[in-house]
């Protein structure tokens, strides 16, 4: 014959308490058995402070048990929406509220050293292909890379300045305003300074040759490049001829110089005229 303890076990009413200590089951136990269970579960619900979290921060989050459980559930929902596919702790479990695959809590993950074999390094010589003097340098490099080219040699980009022959110059490149010696001097500086025409103008031999501006040097250089491209082009190919408008460049610099040399009175007058223009446009609207 089933006893009161068996009936409590079947109905999941919990242990004997109060009047039920004698083994009898009251009407309240059968009709509303969840009150005692919820009260008991709410009393036993606790949160463990995560390792590495300061006590003050934990007190702000879990000072109230009811608020703490609500906050915990909301944070879990946010984390699941932010990182789908990860397994997070349940509401009744202890924090941390991060994906449970790390297991490190709030502690900083330490580097796992010694997992791979150490690669040996050697103090070895190397040469820079950008230098033509054959200078020898030394640096640390992995032993497996011994004998390989200098890795930064790929950044050694040079400008391809065309070379012309004596016959080509006499047939196509002759100019009364320029001698061949001066043209050769211009192209030699162009190779040395990678077409930096401001530097070329600074290093130009103005004592031996006629005084030239930057626009004059650029105009002569690009005129020769265009001539050589036309002469050496294969019929039927698409040519990319460099063009330099020296007149436009001179006018542009003149305008900038005038703008820079304005007096304060001229600047104030210009601002006044611009304000009047805005007023006129506002009246039209």
N, C-alpha and C positions, 0 to 999 in steps of 0.2 A: 504494500500500500504506500502511495506517495505521501511524503511528509511535506510540511510547510517550506522547508529548505529546498526540496525538489521543485515545488511549484515556483518559488522565487527564481530558481535557476532557469527554469523553462521560460518564464515571462521576463527574465532579465530585470528583476526588480532590485537587485543589489542585496547587500547583507542585511541582517536583522537590525532594526533601529527602533527605539521608542517602544510602542505597543507590540511591534513585531518581534521584539526580543524573545517572546515566549514561543515564537514559531507560528503564530496566527497571522493571516493576511487580511488587511482591512479593505473596505470598498475603495478608499482613496488610492491605495497602492495599485489596484487594478485599473481604475478609470484614468488616473493622471500619474503615471509612474515617472514622467520625465522631469518633474520639478526637482526631486531630490538629486537626480543624476546631473542635471544642469548646474544645480547649486554646488554639487561636489566637484564637477569638472571645472567650474569657474574658480573655485577655491584652490584647486591644484594646478591651474595653468600658470606656468612660470617661464621666464625668458632668461637665458644665460647670456651674460655679457661676452661678446666676441673677443677673441684674443687680439690684442693690439689696439682695441678701441678704448679711448679714455673714459674714465668713470663719469665725468661731467657730461660727455656726449651721450653716453648710454642712459644717464638719468633723464636727459631731455627727451629721449625717444621712448623710454619704457617706464616712466614714473607712474603712469596710470595703466592698470592692466587692460581695462576695456579699450581705452584709446590706443594702447600699444598694439593690441590685436588688430584693430581696424587699420592702424597705420601700416602694420606689417602686411596685411592682405592687399592694401592699395599698392604698396611698394612692390610686392610680388607680381601683381598684374602689370605694372609699368615695366618691370624687368622682362616679363614674358613677351610683351609686345615689342620691346626694344631688341631682344635677342631670342627670336623664336628657335625652337629646337633644343635649347639648353634645359637641363633639369635643375629646378630650383627647390629649395627646402619648403616643406609644408608649413602651414600657419602655426602649428603647435611645436614645430622644431625650433632649434636654436639658430640664431644668425650665424654667419654672414648671409646677406641677401644677394650674393653674387653667384655666378654659375659654379656648380659644385664639382667641376672637373679639376679645379686647381687644388683645393684643399688647403690653401695657405692662409685663409682668413684675411686679416688686414695687415699681415706681415709682408715685408718686402721680399720678393722672390730672389734668392741668391743665384748667382751664376754657377752652372755646373761645369767646373773646370776639370780637365783631365779626361774628358770623354773621348777625345780624338788624339791621334798621335801628333806630336809637336813637329812642325815643319822646320827644318834647319835653315838658317840665314847665314849669308857670307858677305864679307867686306870685299867687294870686287870692283875692278876698274871698268870704265865705260867712256865712250866718246860721243860727242854731240854732233850729229850730221849737219847741223846748221852752221857749224864752225869749219872753216877751211884750213885752220892752222894746225889741226891734228892734236889739239890739247887733250890731255888725259885727266879724267876726274874719277873719284871713288865714291861709292855709296853702298848702303846695306841693301841686299836683295836676296830673295829666296834662292836656295841652292839649285832648285829645279829650273830656274830661269837663267842659269848661267849660259852665256853665249848668245842670248837673244838680243834683238835690237833695242835701243833706248826707247822706252814706251812713249815718251813725250815728243818723239821725233815727228809723229803724225801732225803735230800742231805747227810744224815749220812750213808755213805756206808762203810761197814767193810769187810775186807778180810776173807774168810772162810778158816781158818787153820785147817787141819785135826787133829783129836784126836785118839790116839791109846791106846790100853789096854796093860796090862802087858803081857798077853799071846801072843798078836800079836807081841809085841816087841821081845820076846824070840824066836818066831818061824820064823819071817820074817825080822825083822829089826836089828838084832844083828850084830855088827861090832866090830872087835878087836881094831880098831883105835879110836873108840868112846865108851864112857861109857853111860849108860842109864841116869845118872844124867846130863851129859853134853848135851845129846840129848834133855832132858826135858828143860834144860836151853835155848837151841837154839829155841825151839818151843814156849816157854814162851815169849821170846823177839820178835819173829815173830808176835805173836798176839798183843803185846803192840805197836809195831812200824809199823804194816801193811806192812810187808815184805820189808821195806826200809833197805836193807842189809848194806849200808854204815853206817847208824845209829846203826844197830844191832852190827856191828863190833866195833863201838866206845863204845857201852855200854856192850860189852861182858866181862865177868869176866876172864881176862887172867891170873890172879894170882891163882885162884883156879883150872882153867882148862888149857889145853895146848894152846899155842899161835896159833891162826888160822888166815888165810887170808880171805878176802871176798869171794874168789872163793871156798875155803874149806867149808865155811858156806853154800853157795848156793848149792854146790854139794851135801852135806849131806841132806839138806832140800828137794831138788827135787828128790833125790834118794828115800827117805822115801815116798814122795807123790806118786811116780810111783809104788812103791811096794804095797802100800795100795790100789791104784786104781786097780791094777791087782788082788789082793786078794779079794776085795769086789765087783768086777764087776759081773753083772748078765750074765750068758752065752747067747750069741747071741746079745749083745748090742755093739754099736760102742764106743770104748774107746778113750778118749782124754788124753793121758798120757803126762805130762810135761817132757820135756827133756832139760837138761843143759849140755853143753860141756865145762867142766872146763878147759881142755887142750887148746882148741881154745881161750877161754877168756884170759888165761895166755899169750899165744903167741901174741894176739892182744895188750895187755897192754905193753908187752915188746917192740914191734915194735913202739908203740906210744912214749914210754919213750926214745928210741934211737933217734927217729925223733925230740923230744923236746930237747934233750941234744946235738944236733949238734953244732959245733963251727962255727964262722963266715967264716973261711976258707973252711970248708966243704960245707957250704951253697953256697958260691961263686963258688966252683968247680962244684957242682951239676948244678947250673945255666949255667955255661960254657958248660958242657957236653950236656945239653938240647938244647942250641943254636946250637951246632955242629950237633946234631941229626936232628934238623929242616933243617939245610943247606943240609945235605945228602939227606933227603927226598925230598927237593925242587929240587935237581939235578936229582933225579930219574924221576921226573915228566917231 
